Amino acid sequence: MNVQSAYTNACQAELEALKPGNVHIFADGHGMQVQHFIDSAEVSAPLLCDDSQYGDRSLGQRILAALEVTYAKVACNTNLGIILLAAPIVQASLRYPQLPLRAGLAQVLNETTLEDAALTYAGIRLVSPAGMGERNEHDISQQPQITLLEAMQLASAHDMVARQYSEGYAQLFSQALPLYKTFVQRWQRPAWALTAVYLYWLSSVPDSHIARKYGTAVALEVQQIASQHAQAFMALDNPKHYMATLLKWDQSLKQARLNPGTSADLTVITAMLAMLG
């Protein structure tokens, strides 16, 4: 599967998974609908995955172009985390097709530039994600003085998207991807396997999106509840038997305005890596 198909198919597959607190085909939420995410994937894919110059577009150019066209289409932040995570995978696939994906990804991350950071900051400012706040140095409202990888390394302690950059997507490759493959094989239902992946991410660390908006304590509370659901869900032979429980929790999270958006973004990328083989 080519990288653009992997990106769009992964975005679609994630919407078909029941993800408590997030938007999915069983329930909209947070003022957003499934169609917003379908539209976002469709309009962003050609610019994010453009190979017309044989992969010569910079990482920052891909990120900014994809965010600009998405925001013009849906006027809300539907896919910032997805694009930030997908762009290095796209760049690696197009620039280093001769290398194994993980090796190519390491090359791309190590080659990030000051311009990549500037373009990415511009994209983040455009979509204005909730709870970004300000930092004393290297704030996104300022012109960057460091490369994109260096900026991500600074943010990695409190942001799971940034941590993937700083650790070469290690957790995705070593934990999330094998877990997804295990549950696809076990249940023969990719959508439910992605629900398992989502619960894995949500239970492994405090969700960055919730932590930014409501603080670490709230994110930790959601993480602890997610751990209980993940354990119960993954023990089942038929995941559909847990559907009512997940839908009830989904409603509770949305009533509290808690959206585990970073866990959803990481679920998309898990699916994308699986589709790329």
N, C-alpha and C positions, 0 to 999 in steps of 0.2 A: 504494500500500500504506500502511495506517495505521501509526503508530509502534509500537504494541504488536505487530502482526504482524511488522514489520521486526525488532524486538528478538528475538522468539522464533525466527523463521526464521533469523536470523543466528547465534544460539546453536546451533541444530541444524546449520546448514551447517558451522560451524567444527568440530564433532565428526566430521563426515564427511571432513574433510581429514586426511591423514597429516601429523602434526606431530611430528617427532622430539623425544623427551624429555617430551612433554605427553600428556594423555589424548585418545584418539581411538578410532574404531570398530575400528581394527586392533589396538589394544592398550591395556589399562588401565595404571595406574601410580601410584606414590607413595601407595598405600593408597586410591586413589579409582577409581571406575568411571564409565563413560559415563553410567549411569543417574543418578548423583549430579548430573551437570551438566544432564541433561534435566529432572530434578525441580527443580533450582535455577531454571532458566529459567521453567518452568511456574508455580511458586509466586511468583516475584518479579515477573513481568510485570504482573499486575493492579495491584499497589501502585506499582510504578515508573512505570507508564504511566497511572495513574488520571486520567481527564479529567472526573470527575463534577462537579467544581467549575470546569469550563471552564479547566483549567490553572492554577488559583489556588494549588495546593499549592506550597510552597517547594521549592527544590532540595534543601536538607538534609532536609526531610521525606520526599521521595521516596527519597533514598539510605538513610536510616536504616530506613524501613519495609521496603524491599526486602531489606536485609541481615538484619533481624530475622526475617522470615518464611523466608528462605533458611536461616539458621542453625537455626531451629526444625525445619526439615524434614531437613536433611542433617548438621547438627552438625559441619561443617568448612568451611574457607574455599575455596569453589569459584568464587566470582564477585565478589569485592571489586573487582578492577580493572575488570571488565566493567561493574559497576553505577556505579562512579565515572566511567567514560568515557561510558556510555550516558545517564546522568541529565541532563546538560546538553543533549544532543541531544533527549531527550524533552521537556524543559522548553521548549526553543526551538520545537519542532514544535507544542506545545499553546498556548504563550503568544503566539507571534508567527507564526501561520500565514500571515500576509500577506507576510512577508519571505522572501527566499531563506534556506535553512537556515543557510548560513555566517554571514550577517548576523545572523540571530536568535540563533545560538549566541554570537556576540560580545556581543550585548546581555545574554544570560543570564550569561555569565562576568563581565562588568563590574558586574553588579548583585548579585553574591554578598555575603552579610552575615556578621556575627559569629555569628548564630544558625545559618546554614548550616554554618559551620565547627564549631560546638559539636555539632550533630547528626551531622555526618560523622565527627568524632572519636569520638563515642559508638559509631557503627557499626563503625569500625575497631577500637576496643577490644574490641567484642563478638566479632569473628571472629579477633582476635589473629593477624594475618599474621606468618609467620616472618621473623625478621631485621629487624623494624622498629627495634629498639634505642631509645635515648633521645637527645634533643638538649638542649643547654643552655637553649635558649629555644624557645618555640612547640612544645613536645613534645606529642604526642597524649594523654599521660596527664594533662595540665593543661587547665584551661579556656582556650580560645583568647582572645587579645587582638587578633586580626587577622581579616580576612574570609577566606573559603575561597579566593578567588583569590590573595590575598596569601600564604596558607600554601602554596599550590601553587607560586607563584613562588619561594618560598624553597627548596622541595624539588626544583625543576625541574632543577637541575644533576646530580642523581644518580637521578632517578626519571622514567621515560618517561611514566607516567600524568600526573604533575604537569606535565611539559613540554607536554603537549597543552593543558592548561588555560592555561598561561602564553603559549603561542604561538597560541592560537585554533584548535587542531587543524590547523595549517598542513601538517604532514608527511602527515597522513591525507588531506587534500584534494588536495594538490599532487603527492604521490608514490605513496602506497599505493593510493589509489582508481584512478588511471589505470593503474597496473600491473595491478591486478585485472581491469579492463575489457579490457586488452590480451590477457591470457592466457585470459580467457573467450572472447573472439573467436577467438583463435588455436587453442585446444584444444577449445572447445565443451564443456568439462567444468568446471563451477564448483568442484567439490571440489579438483581439481588446481590450479586457479587460486588457491584459498585456500592450498594448500600453498606455492605460489610467493610469496604475500603473507607467509606466516609466515616463510619463509626470508629474504625481504627484511628484515623487521623484525629477525630474529635476527642478520642479517649487517650491519645498518646501525649498530647501537650495542650495547654490552654489555647483556645482558638484566638489567633492574633486579632481578627476583626472585632470579636467581642471584647477582648482586653483593651483595645484602643478606645472603644466607645464607652465601656462601662467599668473598666478596671480589672485588674488581675484576679481579685477575689471572686467576682462574678464569673469570669472565665474558668477559674478553677472549680467552681461549683458545677458548672455545666460539664466540665471534663469528668468530674467524679460520677455524675449521673450517666454520662455517655459510657463510661467504663462498665457500669452495671448492665446497660442495654447491650453493649457490644458482646459481653460474655454470654448473656442469655441468647442473643440472636445467633451468634456463631456456633452455638452448641446444637442448633436445630437441624434436623434432616430436611424439613420443609420450611424455608424461611417465611413463606406466606402466613404461617400460623402466628407470626409475631407482628403482622401488619397493623392490626388494630391498636396494639400497644404503641407502635412507632407513630401512628397517626395521632394518637392522643397526646403524645409528647410533642409532636410537631405543632399541634394547636397551642399547647401551653407555651412553647418557646416563642411562637409568633405573637401571642397575646402579650408576652413580656417584651416584645420587640427585640428579641435576641436572635441574631442571624449568624450562624457559624460559617461565614463566607469564605474564610481562608481554607477551612477543611473541605469545602465544596470545590474550591480552585484546585487543591491538591488531588482531589478525586478525578477531576477532568484530566490532569496531567498523568495520573496513573493509567487511565484508560488510553491516553494518547501513546504512551510508551508501549503499552501492550499491543496496540495496533501497528506500531512500527516494528514489532518483533524483537 
